Amino acid sequence: MALSDVSSRPAATTALYLIFRIEADYYALAASEIEMVLKQQSLKKLPGAPTWVAGLLHLDGQIVPVIDIYQRILQRPASAQSSTRIVIVNYDNDKLLGLLLEKVNTFERLNINGWMDATIQLYNTDFLASVQQHASLGLLQNIELSLLLPEDIQQLLFQNVQQSPAPATEQQLGPTP
């Protein structure tokens, strides 16, 4: 295939999204932002954090903060169901963030030009920025990751979150007595 053939193709009009439910409503999260999907597991609680900060997860040598989306939207915690997952996303291009989601259904291709402004913005919910009509699910609401965490919560969760250091070697520690 010639390079000119590639450049003359129309731009993609669909993208893959993870579809999940919160009570009777459906939500979408761009698959391009997702690193992995894990079964629900125990988290280290963070005393003093907002109730929607579910805790910390140890994942491949990294500490990952986890947000309970149910608690963030409905002010009640997600329940342990067979469809409850921790979705690890790439937050702010260089940080991992876990999202605790119930009723994780499927991945689906959606029209990227089909999103419309939600017009009604309630206090502290600007991360629910756009909606799209789906043929069988009704109105989907898009989760905008970049708007999910207020600045003070970003600082709380990511101030000391970094890759765990490698174990010290004998040479670094010095000889044993």
Backbone bond lengths (Angstrom), bond angles and torsions (degrees), N, CA, C in turn:
res aa  C-N    CA-C-N  psi(-1)  N-CA   C-N-CA  omega(-1)  CA-C   N-CA-C  phi
1 M - - - 1.451 - - 1.522 108.45 -
2 A 1.294 116.42 133.10 1.453 121.82 -179.82 1.524 109.99 -77.92
3 L 1.335 116.92 151.59 1.456 122.47 178.90 1.524 110.98 -57.90
4 S 1.316 116.98 -36.97 1.462 120.03 -179.95 1.532 111.45 -64.17
5 D 1.351 117.69 -30.18 1.457 120.63 177.71 1.530 110.79 -65.73
6 V 1.341 116.67 -38.77 1.460 121.24 -179.63 1.523 110.45 -68.02
7 S 1.331 117.35 -44.40 1.457 120.12 -176.31 1.525 112.48 -71.27
8 S 1.321 118.03 -19.96 1.460 119.65 -179.26 1.533 112.28 -88.14
9 R 1.342 117.58 -5.63 1.464 120.43 177.79 1.522 109.99 -70.45
10 P 1.332 117.02 144.57 1.468 118.57 176.09 1.528 110.47 -68.14
11 A 1.303 115.96 151.89 1.466 121.07 178.41 1.524 109.12 -65.73
12 A 1.332 115.47 151.52 1.469 120.61 179.22 1.525 109.93 -60.07
13 T 1.311 115.78 138.51 1.466 119.75 178.67 1.516 111.87 -108.32
14 T 1.326 117.60 -4.08 1.462 120.62 177.24 1.522 109.84 -126.14
15 A 1.314 114.30 158.07 1.467 120.87 174.88 1.529 107.03 -142.66
16 L 1.316 115.28 157.64 1.456 121.72 -179.15 1.533 109.88 -84.55
17 Y 1.340 116.31 135.26 1.458 123.22 179.72 1.523 109.73 -131.84
18 L 1.324 116.11 145.14 1.455 121.95 170.37 1.525 107.10 -84.98
19 I 1.338 116.61 127.49 1.459 121.99 -179.97 1.532 108.26 -104.02
20 F 1.321 116.63 132.60 1.457 121.44 176.85 1.525 108.90 -144.65
21 R 1.334 115.09 163.74 1.460 120.45 -178.30 1.513 111.37 -113.53
22 I 1.313 114.07 146.24 1.457 122.39 167.76 1.522 104.31 -126.03
23 E 1.329 114.81 107.10 1.458 123.19 -169.62 1.526 108.09 54.79
24 A 1.328 119.33 -122.59 1.468 120.31 -176.30 1.526 113.00 -90.84
25 D 1.334 117.90 -5.00 1.465 121.64 -175.22 1.522 111.82 -97.07
26 Y 1.324 115.15 146.80 1.462 121.73 179.46 1.522 110.26 -103.74
27 Y 1.325 114.25 143.35 1.459 122.21 -179.32 1.521 108.64 -129.78
28 A 1.334 115.39 159.74 1.457 121.03 -179.29 1.527 109.53 -131.79
29 L 1.322 115.09 145.90 1.455 122.67 177.11 1.519 106.92 -135.00
30 A 1.320 117.10 126.12 1.460 121.14 -176.99 1.527 110.88 -59.00
31 A 1.325 116.41 126.70 1.469 121.63 -179.82 1.525 111.29 -63.11
32 S 1.313 117.53 -26.83 1.468 120.82 179.73 1.525 111.79 -63.76
33 E 1.335 118.01 -18.23 1.461 122.05 179.58 1.529 112.48 -95.00
34 I 1.334 116.89 -6.08 1.466 121.65 -174.38 1.528 110.70 -94.07
35 E 1.330 115.35 130.24 1.460 121.90 176.19 1.530 110.97 -90.71
36 M 1.350 116.88 -43.51 1.461 121.46 179.87 1.518 109.78 -165.16
37 V 1.330 115.10 162.74 1.462 122.55 176.75 1.522 107.28 -122.08
38 L 1.342 116.16 125.03 1.462 122.22 -176.47 1.523 110.08 -118.57
39 K 1.326 116.03 153.58 1.463 119.72 170.48 1.522 107.94 -67.13
40 Q 1.337 115.47 155.26 1.451 119.83 179.34 1.526 109.70 -61.19
41 Q 1.320 116.62 141.80 1.451 121.84 178.55 1.517 110.82 -147.08
42 S 1.327 115.73 170.72 1.460 120.95 -178.49 1.517 110.67 -64.21
43 L 1.331 114.89 143.53 1.462 121.80 179.41 1.520 109.23 -124.44
44 K 1.307 117.11 151.05 1.467 123.28 173.52 1.521 107.04 -82.25
45 K 1.312 117.41 117.53 1.466 121.89 -179.68 1.529 110.40 -68.64
46 L 1.324 116.00 152.17 1.462 122.74 177.87 1.524 109.44 -115.55
47 P 1.345 118.05 94.52 1.460 120.31 179.92 1.528 110.72 -57.03
48 G 1.312 116.01 135.93 1.460 120.93 178.37 1.523 114.43 89.65
49 A 1.324 117.78 -10.96 1.469 120.80 178.52 1.530 108.73 -79.99
50 P 1.333 117.21 159.38 1.476 119.02 175.02 1.527 110.30 -55.39
51 T 1.322 116.94 152.28 1.467 120.82 -176.32 1.519 112.65 -60.55
52 W 1.325 118.62 -25.76 1.464 120.54 -179.00 1.529 113.15 -82.75
53 V 1.327 117.71 -2.21 1.470 120.71 170.11 1.524 105.44 -87.40
54 A 1.332 116.64 103.90 1.461 121.83 -173.08 1.514 112.76 -70.04
55 G 1.331 118.00 -30.86 1.461 120.96 179.83 1.509 112.12 146.31
56 L 1.337 114.73 -160.32 1.459 122.14 -178.21 1.526 110.14 -117.17
57 L 1.319 115.23 146.41 1.454 123.37 179.08 1.521 108.30 -123.66
58 H 1.328 117.30 134.28 1.464 121.12 173.87 1.527 107.01 -90.58
59 L 1.321 116.60 120.07 1.462 121.70 -174.99 1.523 109.86 -137.05
60 D 1.311 116.40 110.43 1.468 121.85 176.01 1.526 112.88 49.21
61 G 1.336 116.44 47.90 1.460 120.81 176.28 1.514 114.36 81.17
62 Q 1.317 117.46 6.49 1.458 121.52 179.07 1.522 109.42 -121.92
63 I 1.325 116.16 147.92 1.449 122.12 173.22 1.527 106.78 -96.21
64 V 1.344 115.95 123.56 1.462 121.66 -175.30 1.526 108.92 -118.54
65 P 1.351 118.59 120.46 1.462 120.10 174.01 1.526 109.82 -70.42
66 V 1.338 115.74 146.24 1.466 121.22 -178.33 1.527 108.88 -124.54
67 I 1.329 115.19 130.62 1.461 123.33 179.10 1.521 108.86 -104.13
68 D 1.323 117.48 133.43 1.455 122.46 175.32 1.530 107.43 -89.25
69 I 1.328 116.42 104.63 1.465 121.02 -176.35 1.529 111.09 -65.00
70 Y 1.329 117.76 -35.08 1.467 119.69 176.28 1.520 110.60 -59.74
71 Q 1.321 116.31 -47.85 1.458 120.96 -179.77 1.528 110.09 -63.84
72 R 1.319 116.84 -38.16 1.480 121.58 -179.14 1.521 111.28 -65.17
73 I 1.340 117.64 -37.80 1.460 121.13 -175.96 1.532 112.52 -94.40
74 L 1.334 117.20 -45.19 1.468 121.01 -172.51 1.527 114.72 -105.33
75 Q 1.316 118.04 -4.61 1.459 122.95 -176.58 1.523 112.53 61.34
76 R 1.340 115.72 34.64 1.469 121.37 170.77 1.524 107.65 -144.54
77 P 1.331 117.23 143.93 1.467 119.39 -175.20 1.529 112.43 -70.91
78 A 1.320 114.58 152.58 1.469 120.76 173.11 1.519 108.18 -63.91
79 S 1.316 116.29 146.20 1.463 120.13 178.63 1.528 109.56 -99.10
80 A 1.317 114.80 156.77 1.464 120.54 179.34 1.524 108.40 -79.55
81 Q 1.317 116.07 106.16 1.458 122.83 177.96 1.519 107.83 -126.40
82 S 1.307 116.36 166.47 1.471 118.97 178.55 1.525 111.70 -65.29
83 S 1.331 117.86 -21.12 1.469 121.27 -179.96 1.530 112.88 -98.87
84 T 1.337 117.77 5.15 1.465 120.84 178.51 1.521 109.22 -78.49
85 R 1.328 116.24 132.03 1.461 121.92 -176.49 1.528 110.49 -135.77
86 I 1.324 114.63 157.88 1.460 121.29 167.46 1.528 105.30 -105.43
87 V 1.316 115.58 114.52 1.453 121.52 -179.51 1.527 107.25 -98.12
88 I 1.326 116.45 117.01 1.461 121.80 -179.74 1.523 107.83 -88.69
89 V 1.328 115.42 122.14 1.461 121.15 -178.15 1.520 110.61 -118.78
90 N 1.307 114.44 158.44 1.454 121.78 174.08 1.516 106.72 -88.11
91 Y 1.327 116.43 108.33 1.462 121.60 -176.88 1.524 109.72 -101.44
92 D 1.297 116.57 127.28 1.470 122.11 175.37 1.530 111.53 59.00
93 N 1.320 116.79 34.59 1.472 125.71 174.24 1.521 116.45 69.44
94 D 1.324 119.83 -16.52 1.465 117.71 -176.08 1.525 114.15 -143.38
95 K 1.328 117.28 10.10 1.458 120.05 -178.46 1.527 109.00 -127.99
96 L 1.316 115.61 142.55 1.458 119.60 174.33 1.526 108.95 -92.15
97 L 1.326 115.32 139.92 1.448 122.30 178.56 1.516 107.11 -138.12
98 G 1.329 117.32 135.76 1.452 121.46 176.52 1.514 110.57 -97.23
99 L 1.318 116.19 141.04 1.460 122.32 175.49 1.521 108.22 -117.95
100 L 1.314 117.28 118.77 1.454 121.74 177.76 1.527 107.51 -84.18
101 L 1.337 116.13 115.83 1.463 122.09 -174.28 1.515 110.24 -127.97
102 E 1.318 116.41 135.02 1.462 121.94 171.51 1.525 108.31 -91.83
103 K 1.299 115.21 160.55 1.464 122.64 171.00 1.523 112.65 51.68
104 V 1.337 115.17 48.42 1.456 120.43 175.37 1.521 106.48 -72.91
105 N 1.322 116.57 116.56 1.455 121.14 -170.50 1.520 114.03 -93.89
106 T 1.328 116.75 -64.58 1.455 119.59 -169.33 1.525 110.04 -165.79
107 F 1.319 115.08 169.87 1.461 120.97 168.81 1.521 107.06 -99.84
108 E 1.329 115.68 139.47 1.458 120.25 -178.92 1.518 110.60 -143.55
109 R 1.329 115.77 147.46 1.462 120.57 174.82 1.523 109.00 -82.85
110 L 1.343 115.41 130.77 1.462 121.68 178.79 1.525 109.66 -127.11
111 N 1.306 115.42 153.54 1.462 121.91 178.33 1.533 108.89 -69.01
112 I 1.320 117.54 119.94 1.470 119.85 -178.48 1.523 112.27 -70.17
113 N 1.316 117.38 -19.41 1.467 121.30 178.16 1.530 111.63 -93.42
114 G 1.327 117.47 0.48 1.455 121.20 -177.44 1.517 114.70 -86.56
115 W 1.340 118.07 -6.10 1.463 120.99 -178.76 1.520 109.76 -76.44
116 M 1.342 116.66 135.19 1.459 123.36 178.29 1.522 109.15 -125.27
117 D 1.328 116.26 149.22 1.459 119.90 177.36 1.518 110.50 -57.72
118 A 1.317 115.98 140.32 1.462 121.33 -178.84 1.529 112.71 -74.27
119 T 1.290 118.89 -10.19 1.471 128.49 178.10 1.524 114.67 61.11
120 I 1.315 119.75 -40.48 1.470 121.13 177.84 1.523 107.75 -100.43
121 Q 1.307 116.06 117.94 1.457 121.06 178.66 1.520 108.71 -116.97
122 L 1.305 116.52 117.13 1.447 121.48 176.68 1.522 109.39 -88.16
123 Y 1.311 116.27 161.55 1.450 121.65 -179.48 1.525 111.42 -52.87
124 N 1.325 115.59 127.89 1.464 123.10 172.83 1.535 113.67 65.40
125 T 1.332 117.53 26.60 1.462 120.63 176.60 1.524 111.44 -127.89
126 D 1.315 117.55 26.63 1.464 119.63 -178.81 1.524 112.46 -65.80
127 F 1.338 118.59 -12.88 1.469 121.48 175.67 1.532 111.27 -71.86
128 L 1.331 117.40 -12.32 1.462 122.92 174.21 1.534 107.28 -97.26
129 A 1.308 115.33 66.21 1.463 121.29 -165.23 1.519 115.72 -85.44
130 S 1.317 119.45 -27.31 1.459 118.98 -172.95 1.525 111.40 -143.69
131 V 1.328 114.49 159.39 1.465 121.89 -178.80 1.522 109.32 -132.14
132 Q 1.345 114.66 159.09 1.455 121.20 177.55 1.522 108.49 -147.47
133 Q 1.325 116.28 136.78 1.458 120.84 177.30 1.521 109.42 -77.84
134 H 1.335 116.55 129.38 1.459 122.87 178.05 1.521 107.56 -111.03
135 A 1.324 117.64 140.36 1.468 121.86 -174.97 1.526 113.45 -57.74
136 S 1.325 118.71 -40.95 1.463 119.89 -176.46 1.530 114.38 -111.47
137 L 1.324 118.40 -21.21 1.467 121.01 -175.91 1.526 113.42 -97.47
138 G 1.319 116.98 -11.88 1.463 120.11 -176.04 1.515 110.32 87.92
139 L 1.306 116.03 -146.72 1.457 121.44 -176.48 1.528 110.53 -81.06
140 L 1.329 116.66 123.04 1.466 122.89 175.39 1.524 108.24 -96.81
141 Q 1.313 116.88 144.90 1.462 120.44 174.50 1.520 108.25 -115.33
142 N 1.323 116.22 132.61 1.458 122.92 -177.41 1.525 110.35 -87.38
143 I 1.323 116.43 133.04 1.470 121.89 174.40 1.526 107.16 -89.18
144 E 1.314 117.21 116.53 1.468 122.75 179.25 1.529 107.97 -94.14
145 L 1.339 115.87 100.39 1.469 120.71 -173.99 1.517 113.50 -56.31
146 S 1.312 117.38 -39.71 1.464 119.75 -175.70 1.526 112.44 -62.70
147 L 1.334 116.97 -17.77 1.467 121.13 -179.35 1.527 112.96 -107.66
148 L 1.324 117.69 2.89 1.462 121.86 -173.10 1.524 113.64 -68.24
149 L 1.322 117.22 -40.32 1.464 120.72 -174.10 1.521 111.85 -108.41
150 P 1.335 117.65 123.51 1.465 119.24 172.14 1.533 109.83 -60.78
151 E 1.308 116.83 156.71 1.470 122.66 -175.46 1.530 112.50 -54.62
152 D 1.331 117.89 -43.63 1.465 119.57 -178.05 1.530 111.69 -65.32
153 I 1.342 117.71 -32.95 1.460 121.10 178.87 1.525 110.09 -74.82
154 Q 1.324 117.63 -35.71 1.475 120.35 174.60 1.519 109.82 -58.38
155 Q 1.334 116.14 -46.01 1.465 119.88 179.72 1.522 111.07 -63.37
156 L 1.315 117.39 -41.70 1.465 121.57 178.88 1.528 111.10 -61.05
157 L 1.330 116.61 -47.95 1.462 120.85 -173.09 1.525 113.70 -77.69
158 F 1.314 117.62 -31.68 1.459 119.57 -171.64 1.520 114.73 -112.76
159 Q 1.329 119.30 4.81 1.458 120.11 -178.72 1.522 112.68 -62.83
160 N 1.318 117.20 -38.05 1.463 120.18 -177.97 1.510 112.88 -121.92
161 V 1.309 118.04 8.75 1.459 120.84 -178.64 1.509 108.30 -82.13
162 Q 1.310 115.11 116.22 1.453 121.08 177.85 1.517 108.28 -154.89
163 Q 1.304 115.43 171.59 1.460 120.29 -178.66 1.522 110.22 -61.74
164 S 1.314 115.99 137.46 1.454 120.52 177.09 1.523 109.82 -64.14
165 P 1.333 118.27 138.41 1.458 119.54 179.44 1.520 110.85 -68.81
166 A 1.317 115.38 153.35 1.459 120.60 176.65 1.522 108.63 -67.29
167 P 1.326 117.58 150.62 1.466 119.51 178.11 1.534 110.68 -58.53
168 A 1.312 115.60 143.36 1.462 120.60 -179.66 1.531 109.61 -68.46
169 T 1.319 114.79 143.26 1.465 119.73 177.84 1.527 108.56 -94.06
170 E 1.331 115.98 166.17 1.463 120.34 178.25 1.510 110.97 -59.91
171 Q 1.329 116.93 -36.05 1.462 121.21 -179.11 1.538 108.93 -64.38
172 Q 1.358 119.02 -39.92 1.446 121.69 179.46 1.516 111.21 -70.25
173 L 1.327 116.95 -34.62 1.467 120.82 -178.00 1.523 113.25 -84.07
174 G 1.296 115.94 -21.05 1.459 120.00 -175.87 1.535 109.82 93.14
175 P 1.298 117.98 167.87 1.458 120.88 -178.14 1.521 111.63 -66.93
176 T 1.298 116.40 148.55 1.457 120.81 177.59 1.524 108.45 -79.20
177 P 1.334 117.03 142.30 1.494 120.02 -178.41 1.506 112.01 -72.65
